[in-house]
Amino acid sequence: MSRSMSRTCIIAFLFFSYSLFAQTNGPGSDVLLQQKMESIAENLSTEDVDLTLLEERLIYYKENPLDINTATVEQLQQLMMLNDIQINNLLNYVAKNGFLSDMQELQAVDGFDLQTIRSLLPYIKISEGFSAINDAFKKGNSWLLFRYQRVLESQKGYAIPINGNNNYYPGAPCKLFTRYRFDNAKIAAGLTAEKDPGEQFFAGKQKQGFDFYSGHVMVKDVGKLKMLALGDYQLQLGQGLIGWGGFAFNRTADAIAVKRSPVIIRPHTSTDENLFFRGTAGTVQLKKIFVTGFVSRKKVDANVLDTLNNGEVKTVSSLQTTGEHATLSE
């Protein structure tokens, strides 16, 4: 590992250590969040999910509580604490009786028992609502996250080459990750970047810095246009038989319904470098019918078996899903 790379890792480590103190909201807050994470993780129908995305979603709503007076169906579903019937009852109650004035009023909503309300309280708020377009950025929330990770023990794969042996990782053993998000009732935008262990950083074949970049811009609820996504996004369609990106439950006390609750189009904010679409997608409401269309084109990793004379890939054995690009073969 070069001296400049060492300085990069040390600086990132110090900066991340400092940021940890800013996420403390009071005694017991981290314990409650951990308990919620454990409860959800125990009942996921698959282990092949990015739990850091779930954790960051809960942290985000804890730092930026969701206004339930103006929340959409998609936003309420992302809390992963309400089933479709409860969401429908809440929206109907607000539409019929007006904005809620106090959290205790939630008890008047059919299907909201005390346990459900207590689970929601850390992640919701009640305000006068989102009214004007010029308030879009005033009432928006920005979120910036940095993360540094590495194995403390020395690893042979990162040793300096001896006697001409080049079978080693050219980059530093640290893993770097950063994410920025902006979100309000109408607009969402974000950028995610990641460097895996062994990958170079602003050097060699990674002169652009991070190995993986992902960005998105989403516009929500503008007239008949319910959702428009540009950049990287995921689709949740057909109860998982057609396409599904995100989480699904098999049994849990927190997700009452067995039925999956789709968001249809959601931004891709995970560091997974494969399970997403890159292009554009949109949903338009035509009276009582919602029409969704999407276009995507992106490259994927694969294990190459044979190439043509011009160097183009001829045959592959399988798709590579690790997202790691440190060695020549990767």
PEMO-V774216 format. One record per residue. N is the residue number from 0. RES is the residue in three letters. PHI is phi as a letter, one per 30 degrees, with the letter a starting at -180 (999 if undefined). D_CENTER is the distance of its C-alpha to the mean C-alpha in Angstrom with 1 decimal. Layout:
N|RES|PHI|D_CENTER, N|RES|PHI|D_CENTER
This chain:
0|MET|999|31.0, 1|SER|d|32.4, 2|ARG|d|33.3, 3|SER|d|31.0, 4|MET|d|28.0, 5|SER|d|29.1, 6|ARG|d|29.1, 7|THR|d|25.6, 8|CYS|d|24.3, 9|ILE|d|26.5, 10|ILE|d|25.4, 11|ALA|d|21.7, 12|PHE|d|22.6, 13|LEU|d|24.7, 14|PHE|d|22.3, 15|PHE|d|19.5, 16|SER|d|22.1, 17|TYR|d|23.1, 18|SER|d|19.7, 19|LEU|d|19.6, 20|PHE|d|22.5, 21|ALA|d|20.7, 22|GLN|c|18.3, 23|THR|c|21.3, 24|ASN|c|22.0, 25|GLY|k|25.1, 26|PRO|d|26.8, 27|GLY|i|25.0, 28|SER|d|21.6, 29|ASP|d|19.9, 30|VAL|d|21.9, 31|LEU|d|20.8, 32|LEU|d|17.1, 33|GLN|d|17.9, 34|GLN|d|20.0, 35|LYS|d|17.4, 36|MET|d|15.0, 37|GLU|d|18.0, 38|SER|d|19.0, 39|ILE|d|15.9, 40|ALA|d|15.7, 41|GLU|d|19.4, 42|ASN|c|19.2, 43|LEU|d|16.4, 44|SER|d|18.3, 45|THR|b|17.0, 46|GLU|c|16.3, 47|ASP|d|14.5, 48|VAL|b|10.9, 49|ASP|c|8.4, 50|LEU|d|9.4, 51|THR|d|8.0, 52|LEU|d|4.5, 53|LEU|d|7.2, 54|GLU|d|9.2, 55|GLU|d|7.4, 56|ARG|d|7.0, 57|LEU|d|10.7, 58|ILE|d|11.6, 59|TYR|d|10.5, 60|TYR|d|12.6, 61|LYS|d|15.2, 62|GLU|d|15.7, 63|ASN|b|15.4, 64|PRO|e|16.9, 65|LEU|d|16.6, 66|ASP|d|20.1, 67|ILE|d|21.2, 68|ASN|d|24.1, 69|THR|b|22.2, 70|ALA|d|18.9, 71|THR|d|18.4, 72|VAL|e|18.1, 73|GLU|d|14.4, 74|GLN|d|13.6, 75|LEU|d|15.8, 76|GLN|d|14.3, 77|GLN|d|10.8, 78|LEU|d|12.8, 79|MET|i|13.7, 80|MET|b|17.2, 81|LEU|b|19.2, 82|ASN|d|20.7, 83|ASP|d|21.8, 84|ILE|d|25.2, 85|GLN|d|24.2, 86|ILE|d|22.0, 87|ASN|d|24.9, 88|ASN|d|27.4, 89|LEU|d|25.6, 90|LEU|d|25.3, 91|ASN|d|29.0, 92|TYR|d|30.1, 93|VAL|d|28.8, 94|ALA|d|30.2, 95|LYS|d|33.6, 96|ASN|c|34.0, 97|GLY|i|32.1, 98|PHE|d|29.5, 99|LEU|d|29.4, 100|SER|c|31.4, 101|ASP|a|30.6, 102|MET|d|28.2, 103|GLN|d|31.2, 104|GLU|d|31.5, 105|LEU|d|28.5, 106|GLN|d|31.2, 107|ALA|d|32.9, 108|VAL|d|30.0, 109|ASP|d|30.9, 110|GLY|j|28.7, 111|PHE|c|27.5, 112|ASP|d|29.2, 113|LEU|d|29.2, 114|GLN|d|26.8, 115|THR|d|24.1, 116|ILE|d|24.8, 117|ARG|d|24.7, 118|SER|d|21.3, 119|LEU|d|20.1, 120|LEU|e|22.0, 121|PRO|d|19.7, 122|TYR|c|16.9, 123|ILE|b|19.1, 124|LYS|b|21.9, 125|ILE|b|24.8, 126|SER|b|25.9, 127|GLU|d|28.0, 128|GLY|j|25.2, 129|PHE|c|24.0, 130|SER|c|27.2, 131|ALA|c|27.7, 132|ILE|d|25.9, 133|ASN|d|27.2, 134|ASP|c|25.3, 135|ALA|e|21.9, 136|PHE|d|21.3, 137|LYS|d|23.4, 138|LYS|c|21.3, 139|GLY|d|17.9, 140|ASN|b|15.8, 141|SER|c|14.7, 142|TRP|b|12.5, 143|LEU|b|13.1, 144|LEU|b|12.2, 145|PHE|b|14.3, 146|ARG|b|14.7, 147|TYR|b|17.8, 148|GLN|b|18.7, 149|ARG|a|21.8, 150|VAL|d|24.5, 151|LEU|d|27.5, 152|GLU|d|30.2, 153|SER|d|31.6, 154|GLN|c|30.6, 155|LYS|d|33.1, 156|GLY|d|30.7, 157|TYR|c|30.5, 158|ALA|d|34.2, 159|ILE|d|36.4, 160|PRO|d|38.0, 161|ILE|b|41.6, 162|ASN|h|44.5, 163|GLY|i|42.4, 164|ASN|d|39.8, 165|ASN|c|36.5, 166|ASN|d|34.5, 167|TYR|a|32.0, 168|TYR|d|28.6, 169|PRO|d|29.1, 170|GLY|c|26.2, 171|ALA|d|25.7, 172|PRO|d|24.4, 173|CYS|d|21.7, 174|LYS|c|17.9, 175|LEU|c|16.4, 176|PHE|b|12.9, 177|THR|b|12.2, 178|ARG|b|9.6, 179|TYR|b|11.0, 180|ARG|b|10.0, 181|PHE|b|12.8, 182|ASP|a|12.9, 183|ASN|b|16.0, 184|ALA|d|17.6, 185|LYS|c|18.2, 186|ILE|b|16.0, 187|ALA|b|12.4, 188|ALA|b|12.0, 189|GLY|a|10.0, 190|LEU|b|10.7, 191|THR|b|9.3, 192|ALA|b|12.2, 193|GLU|b|13.3, 194|LYS|b|16.8, 195|ASP|d|17.6, 196|PRO|e|20.9, 197|GLY|j|23.9, 198|GLU|d|22.5, 199|GLN|d|24.5, 200|PHE|b|23.3, 201|PHE|h|25.2, 202|ALA|a|27.9, 203|GLY|h|29.3, 204|LYS|d|27.2, 205|GLN|c|24.2, 206|LYS|d|25.9, 207|GLN|d|22.9, 208|GLY|j|21.3, 209|PHE|d|18.0, 210|ASP|d|18.0, 211|PHE|b|14.6, 212|TYR|b|13.4, 213|SER|b|10.8, 214|GLY|b|11.3, 215|HIS|a|11.3, 216|VAL|b|13.6, 217|MET|b|13.8, 218|VAL|c|17.0, 219|LYS|b|17.5, 220|ASP|h|20.8, 221|VAL|c|23.4, 222|GLY|i|26.5, 223|LYS|d|26.3, 224|LEU|d|23.0, 225|LYS|d|20.4, 226|MET|a|17.4, 227|LEU|b|17.4, 228|ALA|c|14.7, 229|LEU|b|15.6, 230|GLY|j|14.0, 231|ASP|c|11.1, 232|TYR|a|10.0, 233|GLN|b|10.0, 234|LEU|c|13.0, 235|GLN|b|13.9, 236|LEU|b|17.7, 237|GLY|i|20.8, 238|GLN|h|19.6, 239|GLY|j|18.3, 240|LEU|d|21.7, 241|ILE|c|20.8, 242|GLY|a|17.1, 243|TRP|a|14.1, 244|GLY|b|10.4, 245|GLY|k|8.6, 246|PHE|c|10.9, 247|ALA|b|14.6, 248|PHE|c|17.3, 249|ASN|c|20.9, 250|ARG|a|22.4, 251|THR|a|21.5, 252|ALA|d|23.2, 253|ASP|d|20.0, 254|ALA|c|19.2, 255|ILE|d|22.8, 256|ALA|d|22.7, 257|VAL|d|22.6, 258|LYS|d|21.6, 259|ARG|d|18.0, 260|SER|c|16.8, 261|PRO|d|15.1, 262|VAL|c|13.2, 263|ILE|i|14.7, 264|ILE|b|12.7, 265|ARG|b|9.1, 266|PRO|d|7.3, 267|HIS|d|5.8, 268|THR|c|3.4, 269|SER|d|4.2, 270|THR|d|7.9, 271|ASP|d|9.4, 272|GLU|c|12.1, 273|ASN|b|13.5, 274|LEU|d|11.8, 275|PHE|a|11.1, 276|PHE|c|13.7, 277|ARG|b|14.9, 278|GLY|l|17.3, 279|THR|b|17.6, 280|ALA|b|17.4, 281|GLY|a|18.9, 282|THR|b|20.3, 283|VAL|c|23.8, 284|GLN|c|25.8, 285|LEU|c|29.4, 286|LYS|h|31.1, 287|LYS|c|29.8, 288|ILE|c|28.2, 289|PHE|c|24.6, 290|VAL|c|24.5, 291|THR|c|21.3, 292|GLY|b|21.7, 293|PHE|a|19.6, 294|VAL|b|20.6, 295|SER|b|18.8, 296|ARG|a|20.3, 297|LYS|a|18.9, 298|LYS|d|20.5, 299|VAL|b|19.8, 300|ASP|d|21.2, 301|ALA|a|24.3, 302|ASN|d|27.2, 303|VAL|d|30.2, 304|LEU|c|33.6, 305|ASP|a|35.8, 306|THR|b|35.9, 307|LEU|d|38.4, 308|ASN|d|41.1, 309|ASN|d|39.1, 310|GLY|j|36.1, 311|GLU|d|33.9, 312|VAL|d|32.2, 313|LYS|c|34.5, 314|THR|b|33.1, 315|VAL|b|30.0, 316|SER|c|29.9, 317|SER|a|26.2, 318|LEU|d|22.7, 319|GLN|c|21.2, 320|THR|c|17.6, 321|THR|d|17.5, 322|GLY|i|16.4, 323|GLU|c|19.1, 324|HIS|b|21.7, 325|ALA|c|24.2, 326|THR|c|27.4, 327|LEU|d|29.4, 328|SER|d|28.9, 329|GLU|d|25.1
